[in-house]
Amino acid sequence: MPPLGTKNLDEMPPRIQRLRMRLLRFDFTISHVPGKELTTADALSRAPSKSTSRVKQEEEIELYVENILLQLPASDKRLEEIAGVQKEHPICRKLFEYCKEGWPDMIQKLPSSLSPYWSSRGEISHVQGLLLKGPRLIIPSSMRLEILDRIHDGHQGIVKCRRRTKESFWWPGLAGETTGRDGH
């Protein structure tokens, strides 16, 4: 069975998450047919319909957003706290602005404090007042140690703590901070 049906939604890339969200309302079976056995191309899958309803697209986006918010590893109160810190943090404020108005066309036009975010600019979005990279919360620098401490307080072992951190949160350099250099 393909990963579309077996993996958890938060383990999939965002593009596959969106596809799966659109398919949730259907009962379906996936089967592979080798290309040499196809006698005609599926014209419907290759010619997008111009009558696709804007309302339907918005419904699908809402489903996707709701699913991401349900997957976040924090209570509503904690999410509000993170959103508040993001709104006050100068780098996060600029990220909100770029999400709304678009990124500069060259990395050289960015303030140096934002250059670490450049390579992830296509994945950074804001959803209901929260900055995300894909389905992961972007954590402002002022909260990073606290987040790491809270994850370690669960005493799940170093491997599970690292994995949980990388699945749930993001900031530039996170991978280096969870490799064991500093005990995390």
Residue, then its C-alpha position, 0 to 999 in steps of 0.5 A: m500500500p502506498p504511503l498516502g494510505t499508511k503514513n500519518l498526515d504529519e509525516m507527509p510532505p505538505r504537497i501530499q498532505r494537501l492531496r490527502m486532505r482533498l481525498l478524505r471525503f472519498d472512499f477509494t482504493i489505490s492500485h498501480v497500472p503500469g504505463k505500458e498497459l494504459t491504452t489512452a491517457d486520462a484526459l481529465s487528469r491532464a486538463p484542469s477544469k476551469s470551473t473549479s469552484r473557489v468555494k471548494q478550494e477554500e473549503e479544502i484549505e480550511l480543512y488543511v489548516e484545521n488539520i495542521l492546528l490539530q497536529l500541533p503539540a501544544s494547548d490552545k493557551r500555549l499556542e496563544e502564548i507562542a503567537g503573542v511572542q511571535k508578534e512581538h519578536p522583530i524577526c517574526r514580525k518581518l516573516f509575517e510581513y514577507c508571508k503577506e506581501g512576498w519575499p524580496d527577489m534576492i537574498q542580498k536584499l534581506p536584513s542579515s538576521l533574516s538570511p537564515y530563513w531564505s532557503s525555507r521561504g517557500e515553506i514559511s506561512h502564517v496560519q491563524g496568527l502563527l508562523l509555521k514552516g510546513p506543519r512545524l511551529i517557528i519558535p522565536s529565539s527568546m523561547r527556544l531554550e524553554i521549548l527544549d527544556r519542556i521537551h526534555d522534561g518529558h524524560q522520553g530519552i534523547v532520541k525521542c526528544r530530538r525527533r519530537t523537537k524536529e517534528s514539531f518545531w523549527w528555527p534556523g540551526l535547530a538540527g545542529e542544536t539537537t545533535g548532542r553538541d550541547g547535551h540536547 
